[in-house]
Amino acid sequence: MAALCIGFAGLSACTTVPTISPTVGRAASAQTPEIIGTHGPLTSAQIKAKLAQLSDTPGEDALLHRHMAIEQAVAESPLVAGETTHLLKDGVITFRAMFAAIGAAKHSVNLEYFIFEDVEIDGVHLGDLLLAKRAEGVAVNVIYDSFGSSDTPKAFLDRLRAGGVNVLEFNPLNPLKAKVGYTPNDRDHRKILVVDGSTAIVGGVNLSTTYQPNPMGKSGSIPGEPAAHWRDTDLEITGPAVAQLQTLFQDHWREQHGPAIDEAGWFPTLPPTGGAVVRILGSAPHQDATRYYMTVISAIRSARKSVTASAAYFVPTHDEMEALTEAARRGVDVRLLLPDRSDSPNSIALGHAHYADLLEAGVKIYETHDLVLHSKTVVVDGVWSAVGSSNFDHRSIISNDEVDAVVLGADTARELEAMAEDDRARATPIDGKTWSHRPLSARARETYARVWERWL
């Protein structure tokens, strides 16, 4: 769903992937990180206590301190304490959490999705739920990507508008509808739900019928193949950090010249709900180097023990390849969970083209089977975690608006690593010697796929 190859790519500027200096973040590693609490920035003593609270074993607090300080130098958004986070595995669980949050809304529901369809769970359709909340007086606002939602029936969107839902198309493919200049290759790949400014869900799950449990009427299927389970991950957040996601939605609405809407109550003063520390990263093509790209590279470069990642579309840049291979060579346990099938076959071939170098460096690769992996997660040193919409590919860096949540602490990292361990148990480990003897036809596909690397 996320890997695009747009035929009118020539209409957009030819952008190259930025080079991330090896010194990025390193000078900050000895500095005291900043964390925002309910009453403002935490003191040094409070930060020390918070690091101890977030750690499971002696020494983890030092790793947390290092990651937090380095990330602070590149992220440009504050760490926020007092959050409650809950991992959501796959579409059914995520849809249930989304529908529950929307059903409990009192003031506002804001949705921003690459694919926005009338999904259904447990007999309830999204459109019916949104219209019911609007009839109760809840403000409902939707941003959908013009390309990602190109198969969404117009009748569904018209029905929402007729019922009082504000619906905004991001970067319309039709140049006559463009409001901010015609940039058809710049896409809104974000997946954000914010309810009442206090609860948010973010991650890789689109509002796509692909994720529904029933096999009928699914979108996003792989041509010529039977419907498959889509493996994905989202994160539910309650607490003060939700305001950062609300701000991203607000900024996009205004940048796309959406109609005037009532923003009253969007930013309530929220008490702490838990012990997590969260940072939201909103990345966009206009940034010199997208925040998530810089952050994840700095986290991998500073890894001391382990890196565990899942990637839906693995088309790594030079800096990403270098960060992964150098980490493995210095003894870091680097494990990648990657798909063996995809709605973007070229992304599979391009990922395969990098396997030999990764395996030679000591990176462990596992390929999923009997499902479509769409999850985008990273865990570093058992204390730094990221869940979001960004892939290990070029589009996420130079063409897409993305959103990712970074969570600091052992609890979330442990949950993600347990998910990864379960996924690896069902996956196939790639053996270096066997891989070196793959057929010439496979190597030819990898060579051909490199033509599309910039657009994947």
Residue, then its C-alpha position, 0 to 999 in steps of 0.5 A: m500500500a505504501a510503495l508507490c511508482i507514480g507514472f507522472a513522477g517527472l512532474s515533481a522535482c528530482t530530489t535526492v536522499p540527504t546524507i546524514s553526517p556521521t557526527v549528527g547527534r554525537a556531540a549531544s550524547a553527554q548532555t542532559p536530555e530534556i523531558i516536559g512534564t505536567h508543570g514544565p521541564l523536569t529537573s535533573a533529579q527528576i530526569k534521573a528518577k524517570l530514567a530509573q523508572l523506565s529501566d528494567t536492569p542496571g545500565e539501561d538508564a545509561l543507555l536511555h540517557r544516551h539515546m535521549a540526548i542524541e535524539q534531542a539534537v535532531a528531532e525538533s520536538p520535545l519528549v513528553a512524560g506522563e503517557t500511557t501507550h498500548l500496542l495494537k497488533d494488526g487490523v482487527i484489534t486496531f479497528r476495535a480500538m479506533f471504533a471504541a475511541i470514536g464511539a466515546a468522543k464528546h467534542s471532536v474526531n480528527l482522522e488523517y489517513f493515506i487510505f480512507e475507506d468505509v471499513e467495517i468491524d463487528g458489524v459496524h461501518l466507519g461511515d455510520l459511526l462517524l455520521a452518528k457522532r456528527a449527529e450527536g454534535v461531535a465535530v468530525n474532520v477527515i484528511y485523506d490522500s488523493f492517491g492512496s484513496s483513489d479507489t475509495p468510492k466518491a459516494f462514501l465521501d459525498r455521504l460524509r460531507a452531506g452529513g456534516v463531516n468536513v472532508l479534505e483531499f490532500n494534494p489532489l491528483n487532478p491539477l484543477k483541484a490543487k490548492v497549494g501548487y501541483t505536487p502529485n508525487d508528494r503524498d500524505h502517508r500518515k495514519i492518525l486518529v485523534v479523539d477529543g485531543s486526549t486519545a490518539i492512535v498512530g502507526g502503519v494501519n490504514l483505514s483499508t478493507t484489506y485489514q478486515p477479517n472477512p475475505m470479501g470486498k477487500s481493497g489493496s490485495i496483491p493482483g493474481e494472489p489469494a487474499a492474505h493476512w496483513r501483519d501491522t502495528d499501531l500504537e494507542i497513546t493517551g496523555p499530553a503527547v497527543a497534542q503533538l499529533q493534534t498539531l500535525f493534523q492542524d498544520h496539514w489542514r491549514e497547509q491544504h487550505g481546508p475550510a474553516i473548522d471549529e478547533a475549540g477543545w482541541f488542546p485540553t490540559l491533560p494530567p499524566t496518565g502513565g509512566a511512558v515518555v513519548r516524542i512524536l515525529g512529523s516528517a515532510p518532504h520540505q524538511d532538509a532531512t526528515r526528522y524520523y530519518m535522522t532520528v532512526i539513523s542516529a539511534i542505530r548508530s548509537a546502538r550498543k546491544s541490539v537493533t530489532a526492526s520490521a519493514a514493509y518496504f525495505v529499500p534502504t538508503h546508503d546511510e541506512m545500509e551503513a548504519l545497519t552493517e556497521a552496527a552488526r560489525r561492532g557486535v550489535d545484534v541486528r535482526l530484520l523482519l522483512p516480507d517475502r511478498s508485497d503489493s510492490p514486487n519491485s520493493i521485494a527485489l530491491g530488498h533482496a539486492h541488499y541481502a548479501d551485504l547485510l548477511e556478510a556484516g552479520v545482520k540476521i534476516y527473517e522473511t515472513h510467509d503466508l502473510v503480507l508484512h506492513s508493520k514499521t517498527v524499530v527497537v534499539d537496545g531494549v529501551w528505544s522504540a519507534v512505531g509509525s508510518s515510515n518505511f526503510d525506503h526513499r519515498s518516506i524520506i523525500s516524497n511522503d509526509e510521515v508520522d512516527a511515535v518514539v517511546l522511551g523505556a523498557d516496557t514498550a520495547r519489551e512488548l515490541e521485541a516479544m511481537a518480533e520474536d513471535d513473528r520470527a518464529r513463524a518466519t524463515p531465516i535467510d542463510g548467507k551461503t544459500w542466498s549466494h546461490r540464488p538463481l540468475s533470474a532472481r539476480a536479474r530481477e534485482t538489477y531491473a528493480r534498481v531502476w525504480e529505487r528512487w520512487l519506492 
